[in-house]
């Protein structure tokens, strides 16, 4: 399966909508997108993972790298995920302590953390 990416602006946040699988083959595409957004001055990102079917350790690494990148600019990276099988990966790895995870884009955009 492939990875689909699209971006839109909601308020002062850039929302990256991700669909498909984030794995060793597709993660570089997501990394490229995040790097490009930060290089273009988007430091407050929301990664909408509602349509993600699969996430592996490479994908987690890309998300952590994106978080480090935006934090270097006093920014934030919030995740939108309501699928139990994907949330379980974040819980097992302890990344629920690192990423703010929300159930909807609206909730993520409205959050202040």
C-alpha positions as CSV (number, residue, x, y, z in Angstrom):
1,X,0.0,0.0,0.0
2,X,1.1,3.5,-0.7
3,X,1.2,6.6,1.4
4,X,-1.1,9.6,0.7
5,X,-0.2,13.1,2.0
6,X,-2.0,16.4,1.8
7,X,-1.7,19.6,3.7
8,X,-4.0,22.4,4.7
9,X,-4.0,25.3,7.1
10,X,-6.4,25.5,10.0
11,X,-5.9,28.7,12.0
12,X,-2.2,29.0,12.8
13,X,-1.7,25.2,12.3
14,X,-0.6,23.2,9.3
15,X,-2.5,20.0,9.1
16,X,-0.8,17.1,7.4
17,X,-3.4,14.4,6.4
18,X,-1.7,11.0,6.1
19,X,-3.3,7.9,4.7
20,X,-2.1,4.4,4.1
21,X,0.9,2.8,5.6
22,X,3.9,4.5,7.2
23,X,6.7,2.0,7.0
24,X,10.3,1.7,5.9
25,X,9.3,2.2,2.2
26,X,6.9,5.2,2.6
27,X,8.3,7.0,5.7
28,X,10.9,9.0,3.7
29,X,8.0,10.6,1.8
30,X,6.5,11.8,5.2
31,X,9.9,12.9,6.4
32,X,10.4,15.0,3.2
33,X,7.0,16.6,3.7
34,X,7.7,17.5,7.4
35,X,11.2,18.9,6.6
36,X,9.8,21.0,3.7
37,X,7.0,22.4,6.0
38,X,9.5,23.4,8.7
39,X,11.9,24.8,6.1
40,X,9.0,26.9,4.8
41,X,8.3,28.3,8.3
42,X,5.5,26.0,9.5
43,X,6.4,25.3,13.1
44,X,3.0,24.2,14.5
45,X,2.0,21.0,12.8
46,X,-0.9,18.6,13.3
47,X,-0.4,15.1,11.8
48,X,-3.8,13.6,11.1
49,X,-3.4,9.9,11.2
50,X,-7.1,8.9,11.1
51,X,-6.6,7.1,7.7
52,X,-3.3,5.4,8.6
53,X,-3.6,1.6,8.3
54,X,-0.1,0.7,9.5
55,X,2.8,2.3,11.4
56,X,6.2,0.8,12.0
57,X,9.3,1.9,13.9
58,X,10.6,3.8,10.9
59,X,7.4,5.8,10.9
60,X,7.7,6.5,14.6
61,X,11.2,7.7,14.0
62,X,10.0,10.1,11.3
63,X,7.4,11.5,13.7
64,X,10.0,11.9,16.5
65,X,12.4,13.6,14.1
66,X,9.6,16.0,13.0
67,X,8.9,16.8,16.7
68,X,12.6,17.6,17.3
69,X,12.6,19.8,14.1
70,X,9.6,21.9,15.2
71,X,10.8,22.2,18.8
72,X,14.0,23.7,17.5
73,X,11.8,26.6,16.4
74,X,9.7,26.8,19.5
75,X,7.0,24.9,17.6
76,X,4.7,21.9,18.2
77,X,3.7,18.7,16.6
78,X,0.3,17.1,17.6
79,X,-1.1,13.9,16.4
80,X,-4.7,13.0,15.6
81,X,-5.3,9.3,16.0
82,X,-8.4,7.4,17.2
83,X,-7.5,3.9,16.0
84,X,-6.8,1.5,18.8
85,X,-4.2,-0.5,16.9
86,X,-2.2,2.6,16.1
87,X,-2.6,4.1,19.6
88,X,-1.4,0.8,21.1
89,X,2.0,1.4,19.3
90,X,2.3,4.8,20.9
91,X,1.4,3.4,24.4
92,X,3.9,0.4,24.1
93,X,6.7,2.6,23.0
94,X,6.0,5.3,25.7
95,X,5.5,7.9,23.0
96,X,2.1,8.9,24.5
97,X,4.3,10.8,27.0
98,X,6.1,12.6,24.1
99,X,3.3,13.5,21.7
100,X,0.0,15.2,22.4
101,X,-2.5,12.8,20.8
102,X,-6.0,14.0,20.0
103,X,-9.2,12.4,18.7
104,X,-9.9,15.0,16.0
105,X,-8.2,17.8,14.0
106,X,-10.5,20.4,15.6
107,X,-9.4,19.2,19.1
108,X,-5.8,19.3,18.1
109,X,-6.0,22.8,16.6
110,X,-7.9,24.1,19.7
111,X,-5.5,22.6,22.2
112,X,-2.9,24.7,24.0
113,X,0.1,22.8,25.3
